[in-house]
Amino acid sequence: MGNIFVLVAGSATVAFIIYRLAFRTFSGVSAAFGHLAPIPTIGYNNLLLSYIDAVRFFGRGKDVLAEGYAKHKGGFYKVALWDRWLVVVSGPMAEEMRRLPDDTMSFTDFVNDYFAQKFIFGSDLIDNPYHLHLIPSKLTKNLGSLFDDVREEVLVAFKELVPEKDDEWVVFPAMDAMRTVVCRTSNIIFVGQPLCRDIGWQNLNMRLAMGNQVASDRSLLIPRPLKPLLAPLLLNVDITAREASVYLQPLVEERQRQYEQHGIDYPDKPNDFLTWMMDGAEGPPRSLDDMARRILHLNFGAIHTSTLIMTHVIYNLATNPELWLQPLREEVERVAMTKMHKIDSFIKESSRVNALSGISLLRMTLKDYTFSDGTFIPKGTSLAAPTTATHEDSVIYEDPLTFKPWRFSDMREGSESAKHQFVNTSPEFLTFGHGKHACPGRFFAANELKMILAHIVMYYDVQLENESHIRPPNSYLAVNCIADPKANVCLRKRRECG
């Protein structure tokens, strides 16, 4: 399928470029010599040569965004992507953009257009994302009652992943292991036990999560008018949804029987996402296929992001365990999880230094707009704020390129303790976005990640393979920062635990 896609997409894209060049427009936007001409360009300010910059961006996106930030901090600049111009906004102008109403600057339209999710997952799911609305209304409000279930799943997952071998180190691929733990702890919330522990179910969702990220990245190579034709070839969600339905069908049928016999508040009713979706059904019952697609969609969001964050965290921890393990252990032994400021700071600092995406505050203009500094942005323009460049700004963060695990816990010693928590967003910390469109699942993700890290430091000694102190390097693809997917970490039963 991958080779077929490359062949079809390549041929179609060449034809498209020839067509666009003939009419001297760039993906429906008036290009560098049109309405966006006054905005500085990083790279060639030329339609034909901009495609060279678009290719360059895939390999050096981090550097391109940093160059623009250094030259135009507090204002605007634009970079050429394969299918559009991306206008990058920072400082007060980014805050002005963030505060604009959705009918002027739309987060949803940017995400659906840029990542082609409507064509990959289907318009029914994207146009009616009721499952996402359940995250703040149900998931976040139930975090306290779900705490013990998640903690138990972390414990069981690690027992299976890291068999006890007395005083021996267990070597395993960090990213694969973190993905499995995150999948299990997420699905205890999504579908409950015993399905969250089913290897087939785990593999199905992990495969979909990885496949959808690859599909989203490849979709950037498709010219926008061709996305409806080519994007569905990137990931066959129909087949995966049918497979997921086989697993979910017994659960759904049993819960429907309970509804019919006892009503909505039946005895021993599961407290999970599948139940919340079934409770919220209006009119005809939600179809099995529809619920399967939504659970898969939730799994993509939960597994991909948290796996990468946790992989970065364990690489940082294993690089200098002699410095950082003991302070974390002392905190976990001393206070409740809500008071674990060092654990929280370690994860937040890791995500600052290793921001998963180089852009945030994603918006698409639904109407022409002129900013307060006079910058005109036409309808249909894609805009974003620079995450990594902001996180590496020495005016905002002292010694910003250095990983300082207690950076944020030290800040919490002052009067603004809550401001520096991992879940709290700001114009200076953009891992989860900021404002009304900040990631709604960040409260669950933060608790999940803190629980995993606390478990690791309490029960295991940690090091890199061959006792290395050189952190596995990140790689970059367009705006994505990717932890080394092949590096190994070593865990050994903590000696102090006996």
Phi and psi in degrees as a GROMACS rama.xvg file:
@    title "Ramachandran Plot"
@    xaxis  label "Phi"
@    yaxis  label "Psi"
@TYPE xy
-61.2736  -43.0905  GLY-2
-67.7384  -38.5728  ASN-3
-62.8805  -42.9762  ILE-4
-61.7837  -46.9149  PHE-5
-58.4976  -42.5274  VAL-6
-64.7309  -48.8554  LEU-7
-66.2069  -47.0179  VAL-8
-63.7818  -40.0741  ALA-9
-63.1932  -45.8184  GLY-10
-64.1297  -44.1602  SER-11
-66.6348  -37.7569  ALA-12
-68.0136  -41.5897  THR-13
-59.5377  -45.1528  VAL-14
-62.1923  -39.4033  ALA-15
-65.4057  -43.561  PHE-16
-61.4214  -42.9725  ILE-17
-59.8971  -42.1506  ILE-18
-63.0106  -45.296  TYR-19
-66.0762  -41.5698  ARG-20
-62.9456  -35.527  LEU-21
-61.8522  -34.7375  ALA-22
-102.905  4.24121  PHE-23
53.4532  45.6412  ARG-24
-131.162  161.779  THR-25
-127.55  100.797  PHE-26
53.2664  40.7737  SER-27
80.327  -5.56804  GLY-28
-105.34  152.959  VAL-29
-78.5447  19.2928  SER-30
55.919  -170.834  ALA-31
-69.7966  -21.8646  ALA-32
-103.527  17.3429  PHE-33
-114.851  -135.985  GLY-34
-62.6718  -27.5458  HIS-35
-88.949  1.65602  LEU-36
-56.3824  -39.1581  ALA-37
-67.3896  -17.1152  PRO-38
-81.3382  126.394  ILE-39
-56.462  142.928  PRO-40
-108.258  135.171  THR-41
-93.8776  105.834  ILE-42
114.978  -152.625  GLY-43
-78.9091  131.614  TYR-44
-94.9574  55.9544  ASN-45
-149.397  137.62  ASN-46
-59.1785  -50.824  LEU-47
-67.6241  -48.7277  LEU-48
-69.4123  -20.2191  LEU-49
-62.2392  -24.9321  SER-50
-68.2694  -28.2114  TYR-51
-64.4388  -43.1208  ILE-52
-65.1473  -35.0075  ASP-53
-63.4726  -40.7262  ALA-54
-66.9224  -43.3781  VAL-55
-59.6614  -34.9028  ARG-56
-63.3479  -32.6801  PHE-57
-61.6622  -36.3117  PHE-58
-94.9607  -23.9772  GLY-59
-131.826  33.5702  ARG-60
-58.0166  -40.3879  GLY-61
-60.1922  -45.6538  LYS-62
-67.6411  -39.1023  ASP-63
-63.9296  -45.2606  VAL-64
-65.1047  -37.9933  LEU-65
-66.7111  -39.2341  ALA-66
-61.259  -45.493  GLU-67
-63.223  -39.7518  GLY-68
-65.0083  -41.9942  TYR-69
-64.0618  -35.7359  ALA-70
-85.8155  -29.0097  LYS-71
-133.878  33.5665  HIS-72
-56.3386  133.169  LYS-73
88.8484  -2.69529  GLY-74
-134.065  -138.023  GLY-75
-126.583  147.821  PHE-76
-152.138  165.163  TYR-77
-130.665  150.446  LYS-78
-128.614  148.499  VAL-79
-87.167  122.826  ALA-80
-102.327  172.55  LEU-81
-63.4791  -33.5058  TRP-82
-118.164  7.21043  ASP-83
-174.066  170.787  ARG-84
-93.1234  137.086  TRP-85
-108.633  119.323  LEU-86
-91.8897  123.85  VAL-87
-104.217  132.634  VAL-88
-125.367  136.512  VAL-89
-138.22  168.895  SER-90
64.6789  -145.582  GLY-91
-58.6553  -31.4401  PRO-92
-68.6158  -33.5444  MET-93
-66.4332  -39.0165  ALA-94
-66.3127  -38.4934  GLU-95
-62.4181  -43.1852  GLU-96
-60.9879  -44.2102  MET-97
-61.515  -33.1746  ARG-98
-84.243  -7.9173  ARG-99
-69.9528  150.18  LEU-100
-68.1694  158.073  PRO-101
-64.2151  -23.7846  ASP-102
-80.0781  -2.7912  ASP-103
-109.007  -50.5878  THR-104
-125.42  112.211  MET-105
-106.677  120.881  SER-106
-68.8583  -45.4037  PHE-107
-61.2753  -43.1982  THR-108
-65.73  -37.3861  ASP-109
-61.9975  -51.352  PHE-110
-60.8015  -45.9209  VAL-111
-66.1729  -35.5278  ASN-112
-78.2782  -47.2894  ASP-113
-68.2764  -44.4731  TYR-114
-96.118  0.862476  PHE-115
55.9719  30.7812  ALA-116
-66.9273  -29.7934  GLN-117
-63.7642  -34.7289  LYS-118
-84.7065  -25.4537  PHE-119
-83.9588  -47.6029  ILE-120
-95.8402  -18.4941  PHE-121
107.349  144.878  GLY-122
-69.1182  -29.7912  SER-123
-59.4936  -43.7818  ASP-124
-70.8002  -43.5762  LEU-125
-74.1102  -38.5035  ILE-126
-74.3873  -22.7877  ASP-127
-130.91  73.1368  ASN-128
-83.7344  54.0354  PRO-129
-61.6026  -27.9632  TYR-130
-65.462  -31.0378  HIS-131
-71.7556  -30.6918  LEU-132
-68.7719  -20.8175  HIS-133
-75.9446  -14.6687  LEU-134
-63.6134  -54.6695  ILE-135
-73.6039  -34.6471  PRO-136
-78.2868  -27.705  SER-137
-119.245  -54.5639  LYS-138
-62.687  -54.1928  LEU-139
-61.1781  -39.4276  THR-140
-71.4152  -18.9905  LYS-141
-101.734  7.49068  ASN-142
-57.8417  -40.0256  LEU-143
-62.6505  -45.4366  GLY-144
-72.1297  -21.0052  SER-145
-94.7391  -4.42353  LEU-146
-56.011  -48.8498  PHE-147
-64.6085  -36.7536  ASP-148
-64.2002  -43.575  ASP-149
-66.1971  -43.2632  VAL-150
-61.3679  -41.885  ARG-151
-63.7235  -38.5328  GLU-152
-68.2617  -36.6423  GLU-153
-60.3744  -45.9491  VAL-154
-60.839  -48.4127  LEU-155
-66.6187  -40.8775  VAL-156
-60.9641  -44.8571  ALA-157
-69.4579  -33.4724  PHE-158
-62.0197  -35.8255  LYS-159
-78.3588  -35.1637  GLU-160
-78.4472  -33.1538  LEU-161
-122.297  82.6158  VAL-162
-63.1566  141.012  PRO-163
-72.6822  126.117  GLU-164
-129.727  52.2942  LYS-165
52.8503  -111.312  ASP-166
-103.455  17.9443  ASP-167
-94.0582  149.752  GLU-168
-82.4806  139.481  TRP-169
-104.842  123.011  VAL-170
-102.246  131.748  VAL-171
-154.894  156.954  PHE-172
-66.466  121.952  PRO-173
-60.0676  -47.9422  ALA-174
-65.8499  -42.0579  MET-175
-61.7144  -42.4713  ASP-176
-66.6293  -44.3228  ALA-177
-64.6653  -35.8615  MET-178
-63.0915  -41.2798  ARG-179
-65.7504  -44.5142  THR-180
-62.7472  -46.1835  VAL-181
-63.4985  -40.4327  VAL-182
-59.8861  -44.624  CYS-183
-68.076  -45.1869  ARG-184
-70.7259  -27.861  THR-185
-73.0567  -41.1259  SER-186
-79.4396  -15.1548  ASN-187
-63.8195  -27.7277  ILE-188
-85.8302  -36.6609  ILE-189
-76.5539  -48.056  PHE-190
-130.423  -4.73575  VAL-191
74.3712  -175.338  GLY-192
-89.4108  151.117  GLN-193
-90.6838  -1.45718  PRO-194
-63.0322  -33.9836  LEU-195
-62.1278  -20.773  CYS-196
-98.2723  0.117874  ARG-197
-76.1797  121.943  ASP-198
-60.4365  -40.8904  ILE-199
-61.7261  -43.5008  GLY-200
-63.4211  -43.3046  TRP-201
-60.7081  -48.51  GLN-202
-62.9259  -38.875  ASN-203
-60.4113  -47.3096  LEU-204
-73.3527  -36.0685  ASN-205
-68.2681  -37.9798  MET-206
-64.0736  -42.4377  ARG-207
-65.5961  -41.3042  LEU-208
-62.1212  -45.7268  ALA-209
-67.6896  -40.9775  MET-210
-65.5392  -37.2761  GLY-211
-69.5255  -34.3805  ASN-212
-66.2228  -42.5086  GLN-213
-62.3645  -42.1763  VAL-214
-62.385  -42.5877  ALA-215
-62.8494  -41.2607  SER-216
-64.4718  -43.9746  ASP-217
-67.8677  -28.6517  ARG-218
-62.7131  -23.1442  SER-219
-67.5414  -19.184  LEU-220
-83.2478  -9.16794  LEU-221
-94.6938  124.965  ILE-222
-55.8934  143.456  PRO-223
-54.5358  -44.3365  ARG-224
-64.5937  -19.0828  PRO-225
-94.9002  -4.95465  LEU-226
-59.7158  -43.0089  LYS-227
-58.9751  -29.1662  PRO-228
-83.896  -43.3867  LEU-229
-97.6853  -31.7419  LEU-230
-59.9537  -38.8768  ALA-231
-61.1527  -18.8496  PRO-232
-76.1373  -13.5422  LEU-233
-74.6418  -30.7896  LEU-234
-154.458  117.356  LEU-235
-85.5156  83.6118  ASN-236
-66.6338  -28.4344  VAL-237
-57.8933  -46.2245  ASP-238
-64.4782  -45.1698  ILE-239
-64.2252  -38.3696  THR-240
-64.1345  -38.2693  ALA-241
-64.7853  -40.4596  ARG-242
-64.1555  -42.7623  GLU-243
-64.6597  -35.8836  ALA-244
-62.178  -34.0332  SER-245
-61.6709  -41.3491  VAL-246
-70.2002  -38.5637  TYR-247
-81.8222  -24.6068  LEU-248
-54.1568  -47.7365  GLN-249
-61.103  -37.9991  PRO-250
-65.5403  -46.2084  LEU-251
-64.2297  -44.7133  VAL-252
-64.1941  -41.304  GLU-253
-64.7194  -41.3962  GLU-254
-69.0831  -35.0589  ARG-255
-64.7706  -38.0356  GLN-256
-62.969  -40.5326  ARG-257
-65.297  -40.11  GLN-258
-57.2488  -48.1519  TYR-259
-65.491  -36.3109  GLU-260
-83.6421  -38.2724  GLN-261
-122.203  -6.45035  HIS-262
88.4401  -175.788  GLY-263
-68.6138  -27.0674  ILE-264
-103.403  56.7914  ASP-265
-74.4522  159.725  TYR-266
-61.8998  143.702  PRO-267
53.6042  37.4938  ASP-268
-66.4051  128.364  LYS-269
-62.6351  141.936  PRO-270
-106.538  79.7463  ASN-271
-145.279  175.666  ASP-272
-63.9234  -38.1288  PHE-273
-59.9247  -43.1697  LEU-274
-63.7895  -42.478  THR-275
-62.2504  -38.4399  TRP-276
-65.6114  -42.682  MET-277
-67.9205  -36.6444  MET-278
-62.4189  -35.374  ASP-279
-85.4249  1.77263  GLY-280
-64.3835  133.294  ALA-281
-118.514  138.861  GLU-282
72.8382  -137.322  GLY-283
-61.5687  145.935  PRO-284
-57.7297  148.061  PRO-285
-59.6121  136.3  ARG-286
-71.1557  152.967  SER-287
-60.1981  -43.0632  LEU-288
-62.1967  -41.3258  ASP-289
-63.5848  -45.1965  ASP-290
-66.6912  -36.9549  MET-291
-61.2894  -43.998  ALA-292
-62.5883  -37.788  ARG-293
-72.9007  -37.1958  ARG-294
-64.7737  -40.5309  ILE-295
-61.9951  -42.116  LEU-296
-63.0982  -42.2102  HIS-297
-61.9958  -41.3263  LEU-298
-63.9612  -37.7711  ASN-299
-59.0439  -50.6622  PHE-300
-61.0328  -41.1596  GLY-301
-75.2569  -45.8192  ALA-302
-72.2366  -48.7435  ILE-303
-61.9811  -52.7553  HIS-304
-67.5134  -51.3855  THR-305
-66.6046  -33.5897  SER-306
-61.7006  -46.5494  THR-307
-64.9609  -43.7008  LEU-308
-60.2803  -46.0762  ILE-309
-69.5943  -32.8617  MET-310
-65.3289  -44.4253  THR-311
-58.638  -42.3376  HIS-312
-61.3379  -48.0397  VAL-313
-70.6075  -30.699  ILE-314
-63.6344  -43.8025  TYR-315
-63.2736  -43.5504  ASN-316
-63.4573  -44.5796  LEU-317
-72.4793  -16.1291  ALA-318
-71.5133  -36.4732  THR-319
-138.745  61.1172  ASN-320
-65.0512  -29.1708  PRO-321
-67.3501  -21.5232  GLU-322
-91.8746  -33.7854  LEU-323
-114.261  -20.0566  TRP-324
-65.2988  -48.8038  LEU-325
-64.2132  -45.0299  GLN-326
-59.8699  -36.5091  PRO-327
-68.7359  -42.0209  LEU-328
-61.3583  -44.2696  ARG-329
-60.7833  -37.9919  GLU-330
-68.7792  -45.9344  GLU-331
-61.2414  -37.3529  VAL-332
-72.1193  -21.6017  GLU-333
-98.0794  -34.9205  ARG-334
-130.524  165.543  VAL-335
-71.6409  163.366  ALA-336
-60.9907  -34.3199  MET-337
-67.2348  -15.8481  THR-338
-104.288  5.55222  LYS-339
-79.3735  78.0834  MET-340
-69.756  -34.985  HIS-341
-70.9334  -42.0699  LYS-342
-58.0497  -47.2511  ILE-343
-61.9173  -44.1785  ASP-344
-64.9725  -40.3219  SER-345
-59.3481  -44.7074  PHE-346
-69.6547  -41.3196  ILE-347
-66.3963  -42.7639  LYS-348
-65.1352  -38.1945  GLU-349
-62.0888  -40.6913  SER-350
-76.818  -20.9486  SER-351
-71.4926  -48.6122  ARG-352
-70.2304  -31.8598  VAL-353
-118.509  56.7367  ASN-354
-56.7269  128.105  ALA-355
-64.0673  -32.4166  LEU-356
-129.245  141.804  SER-357
-77.2246  -5.98208  GLY-358
-132.227  153.702  ILE-359
-149.867  -175.327  SER-360
49.0842  53.1715  LEU-361
-72.4612  131.086  LEU-362
-145.224  150.864  ARG-363
-126.714  133.476  MET-364
-74.9431  127.677  THR-365
-96.878  -7.89122  LEU-366
-154.407  158.643  LYS-367
-56.9413  143.504  ASP-368
-147.232  138.542  TYR-369
-112.851  120.188  THR-370
-71.2726  166.691  PHE-371
-65.1965  -20.1318  SER-372
-89.0652  4.52637  ASP-373
95.709  -3.29086  GLY-374
-72.0085  124.798  THR-375
-96.4633  130.813  PHE-376
-122.391  117.534  ILE-377
-76.8048  160.381  PRO-378
-55.9302  140.57  LYS-379
89.5223  6.65928  GLY-380
-88.2872  140.829  THR-381
-94.0479  132.072  SER-382
-130.692  157.103  LEU-383
-161.642  161.122  ALA-384
-99.5226  150.323  ALA-385
-85.3175  108.445  PRO-386
-70.3787  -60.222  THR-387
-60.7012  -44.0812  THR-388
-61.5775  -37.3867  ALA-389
-66.1256  -44.4191  THR-390
-66.1656  -21.138  HIS-391
-104.58  16.6874  GLU-392
-81.9187  119.557  ASP-393
-70.373  -17.176  SER-394
-72.9661  -32.0021  VAL-395
-87.4359  -44.7586  ILE-396
-123.583  128.982  TYR-397
-67.4859  134.272  GLU-398
47.761  60.0103  ASP-399
-68.3242  -22.1619  PRO-400
-84.318  -4.64997  LEU-401
-97.6902  132.811  THR-402
-76.3211  113.04  PHE-403
-118.873  98.5479  LYS-404
-61.0693  -26.6675  PRO-405
-100.902  16.1501  TRP-406
-53.3413  -49.7453  ARG-407
-85.1047  -29.2817  PHE-408
-68.6461  -34.374  SER-409
-64.099  -39.7511  ASP-410
-63.7797  -30.3137  MET-411
-76.0836  -4.74961  ARG-412
-71.6826  -17.4787  GLU-413
-84.5507  -159.734  GLY-414
-82.5227  -13.8474  SER-415
-107.99  54.2442  GLU-416
-58.0492  -48.3349  SER-417
-64.9486  -28.1258  ALA-418
-59.5042  -29.2391  LYS-419
-102.748  13.4268  HIS-420
-68.3233  155.268  GLN-421
-57.7781  -40.3343  PHE-422
-74.875  -16.7169  VAL-423
-83.5732  126.377  ASN-424
-95.3817  162.636  THR-425
-163.127  168.993  SER-426
-62.0219  -17.7735  PRO-427
-96.8431  -15.3401  GLU-428
-131.678  108.081  PHE-429
-118.154  17.9059  LEU-430
-55.712  -40.9101  THR-431
-101.551  14.89  PHE-432
80.6508  -159.212  GLY-433
-163.309  145.19  HIS-434
85.6755  -156.285  GLY-435
-67.0816  -20.5016  LYS-436
-103.449  15.8605  HIS-437
-61.6475  151.342  ALA-438
-51.5245  117.629  CYS-439
-71.3664  -21.0446  PRO-440
-88.1446  6.59569  GLY-441
-67.4802  -27.1921  ARG-442
-68.9568  -43.2774  PHE-443
-66.4396  -45.6205  PHE-444
-58.8706  -43.6869  ALA-445
-62.806  -43.5898  ALA-446
-64.2275  -42.1023  ASN-447
-61.2718  -48.1486  GLU-448
-66.6872  -40.4763  LEU-449
-64.1385  -38.3171  LYS-450
-65.1752  -41.7838  MET-451
-65.0826  -47.0249  ILE-452
-64.3222  -42.7141  LEU-453
-60.6258  -39.3894  ALA-454
-65.2454  -43.7962  HIS-455
-60.4762  -49.3335  ILE-456
-69.8223  -27.2515  VAL-457
-78.223  -33.9804  MET-458
-110.223  -10.3711  TYR-459
-136.663  149.725  TYR-460
-87.1149  149.535  ASP-461
-133.062  140.314  VAL-462
-158.869  163.582  GLN-463
-78.7721  162.229  LEU-464
-60.5644  140.928  GLU-465
63.1276  24.773  ASN-466
56.943  29.9447  GLU-467
-68.7832  148.961  SER-468
-114.428  15.1683  HIS-469
-100.729  115.328  ILE-470
-64.0963  133.863  ARG-471
-54.8981  132.109  PRO-472
-72.8192  148.808  PRO-473
-79.9581  157.966  ASN-474
-122.089  160.87  SER-475
-130.714  133.021  TYR-476
-130.531  111.32  LEU-477
54.5121  -116.382  ALA-478
-93.545  -1.23682  VAL-479
-91.0722  134.702  ASN-480
-102.79  120.453  CYS-481
-117.606  122.439  ILE-482
-67.0912  150.583  ALA-483
-57.115  116.37  ASP-484
-78.2419  -9.05376  PRO-485
-112.233  -9.88949  LYS-486
-69.1119  146.968  ALA-487
-102.84  148.186  ASN-488
-119.66  161.035  VAL-489
-121.092  129.843  CYS-490
-119.499  144.551  LEU-491
-140.42  140.883  ARG-492
-50.8908  129.384  LYS-493
-58.3838  127.504  ARG-494
-64.9469  -35.8233  ARG-495
-66.0721  -17.5642  GLU-496
-80.6581  -3.31117  CYS-497
